[in-house]
Amino acid sequence: DRVLIRIKDLTVEKADEVVWVRGRIHTSRAKGKQCFLVLRQQQFNIQALVAVGQHASKQMVKFAANINKESIVDVEGVVRKAHQKIGGCTQQDVELHIQRIYVISLAEPRLPLQLDDAVRPEVEGEEDGRATVNQDTRLDNRVIDLRTSTSQAIFCLQSGICQLFRETLIRKGFVEIQTPKIISAASEGGANVFTVSYFKSSAYLAQSPQLYKQMCICADFEKVFCVGPVFRAEDSNTHRHLTEFVGLDIEMAFNYHYHEVVDEIADTLVQIFKGLQERFQTEIRTVNKQFPCEPFKFLEPTLRLEYREAVAMLREAGVEMGDEEDLSTPNEKLLGRLVKEKYDTDFYILDKYPLAVRPFYTMPDPVNPKNSNSYDMFMRGEEILSGAQRIHDPQLLTERAQHHGIDLEKIKAYIDSFRFGAPPHAGGGIGLERVTMLYLGLHNVRQTSMFPRDPKRLTP
């Protein structure tokens, strides 16, 4: 007959009610004839008291004090209004006076890391000599680390990004599709692919749903999107690279100009940013306690600069680079700072990239053949989306593939899909973990990947 109440719902409106609550023992402290517990559910917690009296014996107080931290318990108790704000708890106006307590799952007495250490800001730990937890320890013991209030908030917000992405695109008339992740040829035409044994031959893990999104456009779906894993066999041990990440991919046909697609993608991201501001303030504040960061700024409509303008800004700041040279990571970050100073935005678009630095399927600029109808989108000076108008003419596509040294036989099915009439179209791919990282101002993409995969990590 028990109805379990969520800790976040225990407010002054529940004062004097008898409730059942399930939670983890976050901390316990015995003091004379009473024991103070902090019960935790996800990012919410409440102070609970077991005191000798009508409903609790000395043995019960001793029993409660000796329950191992992180054990799961069910408690029956009375919600009482606190005499003063309870620091260190999310429910600061009430506490729980326990009458009965049951251990549902007992945790081992020694934990591989302490949750209080894992949520302590690094600066604070350095100042007073208290412990903080390094990244490898966190990832080696990810199940424990994911219990912290910070991790809970990060992944609730990341779930919100996916939800807002789907909501926005469905409202815009897009259709969600699912594409193969085991493919016969490298989807980006490069060497950074994982090869897998496929019966008596070999196959590859998809670097992108790119080719299949385009086939759907050729099949008259007009507007499609997908959410799914993407694999990159790059030996990049940086703060922003993973060998497996979640791609939020968009593709759509357009009527007159590829900027129709650019505007649609940019607006989708803006709607995500606005939705996060409206729905996830609690999570943003929770993360900011451990990782302070300025609020994310964006403009409506989104700032769009041409690549040549970005190069001019960098040269003015003392950077030496050629007109057709790709942006290095340091130059991306510097450009982000320059754009923020000049335009006061953390989100912007770079358009008209040099054709030489883009994939074979990128449409050349009809006005200047050295440029392309391609674009990247940036958050806080780091790329989160790469996109372009795709070549929909099979003859031109064949020529560009040959120019890039790609085996035409391996992409025959892709090129053939344009031989039966294909509308002009464009799209792009967004890295979910990067968006989460940069929106929250975090410093490593592994903080926003639930179980990250990189060249050195394949477990847990």
VMD Tcl script that draws the C-alpha trace (Angstrom):
set ca {
  {0.00 0.00 0.00}
  {3.02 2.31 0.13}
  {3.10 5.24 -2.30}
  {6.66 6.46 -2.67}
  {7.02 10.26 -2.86}
  {9.80 11.94 -4.87}
  {12.26 13.94 -2.77}
  {11.89 16.96 -5.06}
  {8.16 17.01 -4.16}
  {8.79 17.23 -0.41}
  {8.04 20.90 0.22}
  {6.33 22.94 2.95}
  {2.99 22.04 1.37}
  {3.63 18.48 2.58}
  {4.37 19.60 6.17}
  {3.00 17.23 8.85}
  {2.13 14.54 6.27}
  {3.30 10.96 6.74}
  {5.12 9.88 3.56}
  {7.16 7.00 2.17}
  {10.40 7.90 0.39}
  {13.05 5.80 -1.38}
  {16.55 7.19 -1.62}
  {20.24 6.56 -1.23}
  {22.10 7.26 2.01}
  {24.29 10.16 0.98}
  {25.69 10.90 4.45}
  {24.97 9.82 8.02}
  {25.99 11.36 11.33}
  {25.11 9.99 14.76}
  {24.85 12.41 17.67}
  {23.75 11.07 21.05}
  {20.25 9.65 20.80}
  {19.70 10.77 17.22}
  {21.10 10.20 13.76}
  {21.04 12.68 10.90}
  {20.87 11.24 7.39}
  {20.87 12.91 4.01}
  {18.73 10.96 1.52}
  {19.40 11.51 -2.19}
  {17.47 10.94 -5.42}
  {19.25 12.04 -8.58}
  {20.16 15.72 -8.01}
  {17.72 16.25 -5.11}
  {18.31 15.54 -1.43}
  {16.72 16.06 1.98}
  {17.86 15.91 5.59}
  {16.25 13.10 7.61}
  {16.31 12.54 11.35}
  {16.04 9.32 13.36}
  {15.62 10.17 17.07}
  {14.89 8.01 20.12}
  {11.23 8.41 21.00}
  {7.78 6.96 20.40}
  {8.65 5.66 16.90}
  {12.39 4.89 17.24}
  {14.44 2.90 19.73}
  {18.16 3.24 20.51}
  {18.74 0.13 18.40}
  {16.98 1.74 15.44}
  {19.13 4.88 15.74}
  {22.25 2.72 15.87}
  {21.02 0.65 12.91}
  {20.41 3.78 10.81}
  {23.84 5.22 11.68}
  {25.57 2.05 10.53}
  {23.94 1.73 7.10}
  {26.67 2.07 4.47}
  {26.71 5.18 2.32}
  {25.08 4.76 -1.13}
  {22.77 2.01 0.16}
  {19.17 2.27 -1.05}
  {16.54 2.57 1.70}
  {12.79 3.00 2.03}
  {11.74 5.25 4.91}
  {8.43 6.22 6.44}
  {8.48 9.62 8.06}
  {6.71 12.85 8.87}
  {7.56 15.95 6.85}
  {8.43 18.78 9.24}
  {9.01 22.43 8.44}
  {12.62 23.37 9.22}
  {13.30 26.11 11.79}
  {15.98 27.53 9.51}
  {17.26 26.90 5.98}
  {19.08 23.57 5.70}
  {22.37 24.18 3.93}
  {23.74 21.49 1.63}
  {20.30 20.12 0.73}
  {18.08 20.98 -2.21}
  {15.01 20.73 0.06}
  {16.02 23.51 2.44}
  {12.66 24.31 4.05}
  {11.66 20.85 5.29}
  {13.19 17.76 6.87}
  {11.98 14.20 7.31}
  {11.43 12.70 10.77}
  {11.85 8.96 10.22}
  {9.54 6.43 11.91}
  {10.54 3.29 9.97}
  {13.48 2.43 7.77}
  {14.15 -0.58 5.51}
  {17.36 -1.36 3.62}
  {16.44 -2.27 0.03}
  {19.99 -2.69 -1.30}
  {23.13 -2.54 0.83}
  {26.20 -0.91 -0.73}
  {29.71 -2.16 0.02}
  {31.38 -0.24 2.86}
  {34.27 1.09 0.73}
  {33.50 3.27 -2.28}
  {35.98 3.84 -5.13}
  {35.30 7.57 -4.89}
  {33.39 9.89 -2.57}
  {30.52 11.78 -4.18}
  {31.22 14.93 -2.17}
  {34.77 14.95 -3.56}
  {33.43 14.37 -7.08}
  {31.22 17.50 -7.03}
  {33.77 19.80 -5.40}
  {35.00 22.62 -7.70}
  {38.67 22.01 -8.48}
  {39.68 25.54 -7.45}
  {37.99 25.12 -4.08}
  {39.78 21.80 -3.52}
  {43.15 23.35 -4.39}
  {42.59 26.23 -1.97}
  {41.77 24.26 1.17}
  {43.57 20.97 0.46}
  {40.41 18.88 0.15}
  {40.27 16.04 -2.35}
  {38.90 16.28 -5.86}
  {38.46 13.37 -8.26}
  {40.44 13.18 -11.51}
  {38.86 12.30 -14.83}
  {40.27 8.77 -15.18}
  {39.04 7.81 -11.70}
  {35.61 9.16 -12.62}
  {35.45 7.24 -15.89}
  {36.85 4.02 -14.40}
  {34.01 4.18 -11.83}
  {31.42 5.79 -14.09}
  {28.37 4.27 -12.39}
  {29.31 6.03 -9.14}
  {30.31 9.26 -10.90}
  {26.98 9.39 -12.75}
  {25.21 9.57 -9.38}
  {26.64 13.01 -8.61}
  {24.28 15.96 -8.83}
  {26.47 17.48 -11.57}
  {26.38 14.37 -13.79}
  {22.65 13.94 -13.21}
  {22.08 17.55 -14.32}
  {24.37 17.23 -17.36}
  {22.59 14.19 -18.74}
  {19.09 15.49 -17.96}
  {19.97 18.59 -19.98}
  {21.46 16.44 -22.76}
  {18.21 14.48 -22.91}
  {16.47 17.83 -23.25}
  {18.63 18.72 -26.26}
  {17.49 15.55 -28.04}
  {13.88 16.19 -27.10}
  {13.99 19.80 -28.31}
  {15.78 18.74 -31.52}
  {13.00 16.27 -32.31}
  {10.18 18.61 -31.24}
  {11.48 21.49 -33.34}
  {12.11 19.49 -36.52}
  {8.83 17.57 -36.35}
  {7.05 20.91 -35.97}
  {8.93 22.08 -39.10}
  {7.66 19.07 -41.07}
  {10.73 16.83 -40.92}
  {10.54 13.02 -40.83}
  {12.78 11.05 -38.48}
  {14.69 8.24 -40.20}
  {17.07 5.47 -39.10}
  {20.11 4.72 -41.23}
  {22.52 1.73 -41.37}
  {25.58 1.82 -39.11}
  {27.24 -1.14 -40.91}
  {28.14 -0.02 -44.41}
  {30.08 -1.28 -47.42}
  {32.26 1.79 -48.06}
  {33.72 4.66 -46.05}
  {30.94 7.26 -45.96}
  {33.27 10.28 -45.83}
  {35.73 8.94 -48.39}
  {38.60 8.99 -45.87}
  {40.71 6.40 -44.08}
  {39.43 7.07 -40.54}
  {36.96 4.19 -40.42}
  {36.58 1.11 -38.25}
  {36.67 -2.11 -40.25}
  {34.55 -5.00 -38.99}
  {34.38 -8.62 -40.06}
  {31.18 -9.18 -42.03}
  {30.67 -12.88 -42.74}
  {33.19 -13.70 -45.50}
  {34.07 -10.09 -46.27}
  {34.68 -6.76 -44.50}
  {32.39 -3.85 -43.70}
  {32.75 -0.48 -41.96}
  {31.12 1.34 -39.08}
  {29.40 4.45 -40.44}
  {31.27 7.73 -40.01}
  {28.06 9.55 -40.83}
  {24.50 8.91 -42.04}
  {25.37 11.34 -44.83}
  {24.86 9.15 -47.89}
  {21.60 7.63 -46.63}
  {20.12 11.00 -45.70}
  {20.74 12.09 -49.26}
  {19.19 8.93 -50.67}
  {16.05 9.74 -48.66}
  {15.96 13.20 -50.21}
  {16.23 11.53 -53.65}
  {13.31 9.34 -52.56}
  {11.18 12.51 -52.08}
  {11.12 12.67 -48.30}
  {12.12 16.38 -48.67}
  {13.06 16.93 -44.99}
  {14.66 14.26 -42.81}
  {16.61 14.00 -39.57}
  {18.13 11.21 -37.51}
  {19.65 10.72 -34.07}
  {22.20 7.92 -33.75}
  {25.77 6.78 -33.14}
  {28.61 7.92 -35.40}
  {32.03 6.25 -35.48}
  {35.39 7.90 -36.24}
  {38.64 5.90 -36.16}
  {40.73 9.00 -35.50}
  {43.65 8.69 -33.09}
  {42.75 12.09 -31.61}
  {43.29 12.36 -27.88}
  {41.90 15.86 -27.46}
  {39.31 17.48 -25.21}
  {36.66 17.36 -27.96}
  {37.18 14.15 -29.96}
  {35.56 10.76 -29.39}
  {35.68 7.59 -31.50}
  {31.92 7.13 -30.98}
  {29.48 9.98 -30.47}
  {25.82 10.77 -31.03}
  {25.04 12.57 -34.28}
  {22.05 14.85 -34.70}
  {21.74 14.92 -38.49}
  {19.57 17.03 -40.78}
  {19.02 16.98 -44.54}
  {16.47 18.85 -46.66}
  {15.64 19.79 -50.21}
  {15.48 23.51 -50.99}
  {13.76 25.59 -53.62}
  {16.08 28.43 -54.61}
  {19.20 28.69 -52.43}
  {21.05 26.54 -49.91}
  {20.73 29.34 -47.35}
  {17.15 28.11 -46.90}
  {18.70 25.06 -45.22}
  {21.31 27.07 -43.31}
  {18.57 29.24 -41.83}
  {16.46 26.22 -40.92}
  {19.34 24.49 -39.10}
  {20.37 27.69 -37.30}
  {16.80 28.30 -36.17}
  {16.58 24.71 -34.90}
  {19.64 25.28 -32.73}
  {18.27 28.61 -31.50}
  {15.01 26.88 -30.51}
  {17.08 24.31 -28.59}
  {19.00 27.08 -26.77}
  {15.76 28.87 -25.88}
  {14.16 25.64 -24.70}
  {17.14 24.86 -22.46}
  {16.90 28.32 -20.91}
  {13.19 27.89 -20.24}
  {13.10 24.26 -19.05}
  {16.48 23.44 -17.51}
  {17.47 26.32 -15.24}
  {17.74 23.98 -12.23}
  {20.18 21.73 -14.11}
  {22.19 24.68 -15.44}
  {22.56 26.12 -11.92}
  {23.57 22.70 -10.54}
  {26.37 22.33 -13.12}
  {27.48 25.94 -12.60}
  {28.06 25.28 -8.89}
  {30.91 22.95 -9.80}
  {31.87 24.46 -13.16}
  {31.13 28.23 -13.14}
  {30.44 29.63 -16.60}
  {28.94 32.70 -18.23}
  {25.41 32.18 -19.64}
  {25.35 31.10 -23.29}
  {24.58 34.03 -25.63}
  {23.05 33.88 -29.12}
  {21.43 36.26 -31.59}
  {18.20 36.10 -33.59}
  {18.68 35.88 -36.50}
  {21.99 34.01 -36.10}
  {25.16 35.84 -37.09}
  {26.52 34.57 -40.42}
  {30.03 35.48 -41.60}
  {31.75 34.46 -44.80}
  {35.00 32.52 -44.45}
  {36.99 35.37 -46.00}
  {35.68 37.71 -43.28}
  {36.85 35.29 -40.60}
  {40.30 35.07 -42.21}
  {40.48 38.89 -42.28}
  {39.58 39.08 -38.56}
  {42.29 36.54 -37.70}
  {44.90 38.31 -39.82}
  {44.03 41.57 -38.11}
  {44.70 39.78 -34.80}
  {48.16 38.72 -36.02}
  {47.46 35.24 -37.43}
  {49.24 34.28 -40.64}
  {47.12 32.00 -42.83}
  {46.29 31.50 -46.51}
  {42.94 32.16 -48.19}
  {42.35 28.42 -48.76}
  {43.78 27.17 -45.48}
  {41.46 25.39 -43.04}
  {40.99 26.72 -39.51}
  {43.17 25.10 -36.87}
  {41.71 24.48 -33.40}
  {43.64 27.44 -31.85}
  {42.45 29.73 -34.65}
  {38.85 28.53 -34.17}
  {39.04 29.45 -30.49}
  {40.66 32.81 -31.20}
  {37.98 33.57 -33.80}
  {35.33 32.70 -31.21}
  {36.80 35.27 -28.81}
  {37.01 37.90 -31.56}
  {33.39 37.29 -32.62}
  {32.22 37.47 -28.98}
  {34.01 40.80 -28.48}
  {32.64 42.30 -31.70}
  {29.13 40.81 -31.90}
  {28.43 39.59 -28.32}
  {27.35 36.10 -29.38}
  {28.62 32.61 -28.57}
  {26.85 31.07 -31.59}
  {27.59 31.93 -35.21}
  {27.90 30.51 -38.74}
  {30.88 30.52 -41.08}
  {29.81 30.28 -44.72}
  {31.58 29.80 -48.08}
  {34.49 27.58 -47.01}
  {37.31 26.97 -49.52}
  {36.41 24.01 -51.72}
  {39.87 22.49 -51.17}
  {39.18 21.75 -47.49}
  {35.73 20.16 -47.91}
  {34.58 16.58 -48.76}
  {34.09 15.39 -52.36}
  {30.28 15.72 -52.30}
  {30.37 19.49 -51.50}
  {28.83 21.76 -54.14}
  {31.33 24.30 -55.58}
  {30.34 27.97 -55.43}
  {29.00 28.84 -58.92}
  {30.44 32.40 -58.64}
  {33.92 31.55 -57.32}
  {35.06 27.97 -58.08}
  {37.68 28.15 -55.29}
  {34.87 28.45 -52.74}
  {32.06 26.07 -51.86}
  {28.46 26.23 -50.73}
  {29.42 24.90 -47.32}
  {29.24 26.12 -43.76}
  {30.17 25.31 -40.17}
  {28.42 26.40 -36.99}
  {30.26 27.28 -33.80}
  {29.54 27.49 -30.07}
  {32.01 29.34 -27.84}
  {34.63 29.18 -30.60}
  {34.37 25.44 -31.31}
  {32.75 23.71 -34.28}
  {29.55 21.80 -33.51}
  {28.17 21.37 -37.04}
  {29.68 20.87 -40.45}
  {27.39 21.08 -43.46}
  {27.04 21.91 -47.12}
  {24.93 21.91 -50.23}
  {25.48 18.45 -51.71}
  {26.28 17.78 -55.35}
  {23.11 16.27 -56.85}
  {24.42 15.96 -60.43}
  {25.95 12.45 -60.93}
  {28.48 13.62 -63.54}
  {29.88 16.40 -61.34}
  {29.81 14.07 -58.32}
  {31.85 11.48 -60.25}
  {34.40 14.13 -61.24}
  {34.77 15.38 -57.66}
  {35.13 11.83 -56.31}
  {37.86 11.10 -58.84}
  {39.58 14.37 -57.90}
  {39.67 13.14 -54.28}
  {41.05 9.73 -55.33}
  {37.97 7.79 -54.23}
  {37.30 4.32 -55.66}
  {34.12 4.89 -57.71}
  {33.13 1.25 -57.45}
  {32.82 1.55 -53.68}
  {30.39 4.48 -53.90}
  {28.52 3.29 -57.00}
  {25.19 2.90 -55.15}
  {25.55 6.45 -53.80}
  {26.25 8.02 -57.21}
  {23.55 5.92 -58.88}
  {20.93 7.30 -56.48}
  {21.26 10.67 -58.24}
  {20.75 9.27 -61.75}
  {16.95 9.18 -61.49}
  {16.27 12.80 -60.64}
  {17.48 14.43 -57.41}
  {16.36 17.80 -56.02}
  {18.95 20.33 -54.85}
  {19.54 19.72 -51.16}
  {21.80 20.49 -48.19}
  {22.25 19.45 -44.61}
  {24.64 18.97 -41.74}
  {25.65 16.88 -38.77}
  {25.73 18.07 -35.16}
  {27.71 16.44 -32.33}
  {25.37 16.05 -29.34}
  {28.15 15.75 -26.76}
  {29.88 18.88 -28.07}
  {26.67 20.92 -27.94}
  {26.13 19.86 -24.32}
  {29.75 20.57 -23.40}
  {29.86 24.01 -24.98}
  {26.41 25.15 -23.89}
  {27.38 24.43 -20.26}
  {30.91 25.77 -20.72}
  {32.56 22.47 -19.74}
  {36.15 21.65 -20.68}
  {36.07 18.05 -21.89}
  {33.62 16.15 -24.08}
  {34.05 13.08 -21.86}
  {32.05 14.94 -19.22}
  {29.07 14.89 -21.57}
  {29.46 11.35 -22.93}
  {27.81 8.87 -20.61}
  {30.29 6.06 -21.38}
  {32.94 7.70 -23.57}
  {34.93 5.91 -26.24}
  {38.29 7.30 -27.32}
  {41.56 5.75 -28.59}
  {42.52 4.79 -25.02}
  {39.16 3.85 -23.52}
  {36.85 0.97 -24.40}
  {35.41 0.35 -20.92}
  {33.21 0.47 -18.94}
}
mol new
graphics top color blue
foreach p $ca { graphics top sphere $p radius 0.5 }
foreach p [lrange $ca 0 end-1] q [lrange $ca 1 end] { graphics top cylinder $p $q radius 0.2 }
display resetview
